[in-house]
Structures are given as C-alpha cells and as structure tokens.
C-alpha cells in the first residue's frame, strides 16, 4: 500500500491532534532513516501508522485483544493504554500489508524490547522526539545520536523509567529488558 493511502486510513481513525502527532513522528522517522541509512518509505509508513489504535476505547481494546488472540501480560491488562502498540501491530499487518519487521516497530514503540532492530529504535526515538512534543533535551539527544543510536535509546528509556518512578507507576518489564540489553550489548 502506498504512503498516501496509508495516511488517509490513519487520518480517518484518529483525531486531528493525534494525526498531527503521527505526521510529526513520520517526519522525524524520515529524518532518522536518512541519518542511519534505512529505507525512508518504510520509516515513513511506520511513523504515520504507529498510533493507529491509540484512540480505540479501552474496553474495545480488550475485546480486540481477546478476539484476535493477542497475548498480553498483567501490566498491559492493568494499563490498557499500552495495548495500542500490540493492536496497532495487528492492524497494520492485516489491513495495511506491513511486514512483520514494520509491525514489530509499532509493537515496541512504547516500551522497547530486547535486541531492537534499527527500525524499532528509529520509531522509538521519533515518537518521543517529534517536533510537537517539544522534547526539552533535544540538543543533548541529537548529540547522543551522533555518537550512537543505542545511547539515544538508552537515554529515552531511562527518562521514561524515571517518569514512571516519579508517578509511582508500574514499569513494563520490556523496558527494563531493553535497557539491560543495551547496557550489556549496545554501543554505550
């Protein structure tokens, strides 16, 4: 499916504000894809579609998970907002013809995972640092990106974990696993 067609489908499923965020993530994904030498169109497609399931009501998310036999853990059951990533992966593969690698990037854009692909890392960073978010540390993050994409991913994971700690909220185990993997195996 062509990018413009994907954009229209995503636009129909989201509010103007959420779609604008997706456009900004798409643009940041393209920028990072150029920097790290991966396919620009693939990065654009995952960027625009990453939140395709974000605005599905929580009760509908739980029904979708059950109907489509998607495995979830206790933290995801307690925090249905996390489910948009797994549901998004399912939708983009089934309805938009995305590859499993593209689907994985969407599934992991919120928590990260162990041994993230370059596409996973690009979407993970793009979602946190798109223009409309006003990421306060963007200059520092960009300097980390010049050194190593792994350093940038680790920095974002650490910030996300600290935010959860400050809120006295749970931290998804995938974030801890991703962090540990980067420290043990990344170019940190």
C-alpha positions in Angstrom: 0.0 0.0 0.0 1.3 3.5 -0.9 2.1 6.0 1.8 -0.6 8.5 0.8 -3.2 5.7 1.0 -1.9 4.7 4.5 -2.1 8.4 5.6 -5.7 8.6 4.6 -6.6 5.4 6.5 -4.8 6.6 9.6 -6.3 10.1 9.4 -9.9 8.5 9.4 -9.2 6.6 12.6 -7.6 9.4 14.7 -8.4 12.9 16.0 -6.8 15.8 14.3 -4.4 16.2 17.3 -3.3 12.6 17.3 -3.0 12.5 13.5 -0.8 15.6 13.6 1.4 13.8 16.2 1.7 10.9 13.7 2.7 13.2 10.9 5.4 14.7 13.1 6.6 11.2 14.1 6.6 10.3 10.4 8.8 13.3 9.6 11.2 12.6 12.4 11.3 8.9 11.3 12.3 10.0 7.8 15.0 12.3 9.3 16.4 9.4 11.3 16.1 6.9 8.5 18.3 9.2 6.3 20.8 9.6 9.1 21.1 5.9 9.8 20.7 4.6 6.2 17.5 2.7 6.3 14.6 2.7 3.8 12.9 6.1 4.1 9.5 4.9 2.9 9.4 2.1 5.4 10.3 4.5 8.2 7.6 7.0 7.0 4.9 4.2 6.9 5.7 3.1 10.5 5.9 6.7 11.6 2.5 7.7 10.3 0.8 4.4 11.4 2.4 3.9 14.8 -0.6 5.2 16.8 -3.4 3.8 14.5 -5.0 2.0 17.5 -4.3 4.7 20.1 -7.8 6.2 20.3 -9.7 2.9 20.4 -11.6 3.0 23.8 -10.0 0.7 26.5 -13.0 -1.7 26.6 -12.8 -2.1 22.8 -9.0 -2.7 23.1 -9.6 -5.5 25.5 -12.3 -7.0 23.2 -9.9 -6.7 20.2 -7.1 -8.5 22.1 -9.4 -11.4 23.0 -11.0 -11.7 19.6 -7.6 -11.7 17.8 -5.8 -14.0 20.4 -3.1 -11.4 21.2 -1.2 -12.3 24.3 -0.9 -9.6 26.9 0.6 -9.5 30.4 -0.7 -8.3 33.7 0.8 -4.8 33.4 -0.9 -4.4 30.0 -4.2 -5.6 31.5 -3.9 -3.0 34.2 -2.9 -0.3 31.7 -5.0 -0.8 28.6 -3.4 2.3 27.0 -0.3 0.2 26.4 -2.4 -2.2 24.2 -2.5 0.3 21.3 1.0 -0.9 20.3 0.1 -4.6 20.0 -3.2 -3.9 18.4 -1.5 -1.4 16.1 0.9 -4.2 15.0 -2.0 -6.5 14.3 -3.9 -3.9 12.3 -1.0 -2.7 10.1 -0.1 -6.2 9.2 -3.6 -7.4 8.5 -5.1 -4.3 6.9 -2.2 -2.3 5.5 0.1 -5.1 4.4 3.1 -4.1 6.6 5.9 -6.6 7.0 6.4 -8.3 10.4 9.5 -6.1 10.9 7.4 -3.0 10.4 4.7 -4.4 12.7 7.4 -5.1 15.4 8.5 -1.5 15.3 4.9 -0.4 16.0 4.5 -3.1 18.8 7.7 -1.9 20.5 7.5 1.8 20.1 6.1 2.4 23.6 8.2 0.0 25.8 11.1 -1.1 23.7 12.3 -4.7 23.6 15.5 -6.7 23.9 17.7 -6.5 20.7 15.7 -3.8 19.0 16.1 -3.5 15.2 17.3 -0.3 13.7 13.7 0.4 12.6 12.5 -0.3 16.1 15.0 2.2 17.5 14.2 4.9 14.9 10.4 4.8 15.7 11.0 4.6 19.4 13.2 7.8 19.2 10.9 9.5 16.7 7.8 9.0 18.9 9.5 10.7 21.9 11.3 13.5 20.0 8.8 14.6 17.3 8.6 18.4 16.9 5.2 18.9 18.5 6.4 17.2 21.8 8.9 19.9 22.5 11.5 17.5 23.9 13.5 19.7 26.3 16.7 17.7 25.8 16.6 17.5 22.0 20.1 19.0 21.6 21.6 16.6 24.0 19.7 13.7 22.4 20.9 14.7 19.0 24.5 14.8 20.2 23.9 11.2 21.6 22.6 10.2 18.2 25.8 11.5 16.6 27.7 9.1 18.9 25.4 6.1 18.8 21.7 5.4 18.3 21.9 3.0 21.3 23.0 5.8 23.6 20.0 7.8 22.5 17.6 4.9 23.0 19.1 4.2 26.5 18.7 7.9 27.4 15.0 7.8 26.4 14.3 4.6 28.2 16.0 6.0 31.4 13.9 9.1 31.2 10.7 7.0 30.7 11.5 4.8 33.7 12.3 7.8 35.9 9.0 9.4 34.9 7.1 6.2 35.9 9.0 6.1 39.2 8.1 9.7 39.9 4.5 8.9 39.2 4.7 5.8 41.4 3.5 3.8 38.4 4.5 0.4 37.1 7.3 0.0 34.6 6.7 -2.5 31.8 9.3 -5.3 32.0 10.1 -4.9 28.3 11.6 -1.5 29.1 13.9 -3.0 31.8 14.9 -5.9 29.5 15.6 -3.4 26.6 17.7 -1.2 28.9 19.7 -4.2 30.3 20.3 -5.5 26.7 21.6 -2.1 25.6 23.9 -1.8 28.6 25.3 -5.4 28.0 25.4 -5.4 24.2 24.9 -1.8 22.9 27.5 0.7 21.9 27.1 2.6 25.2 
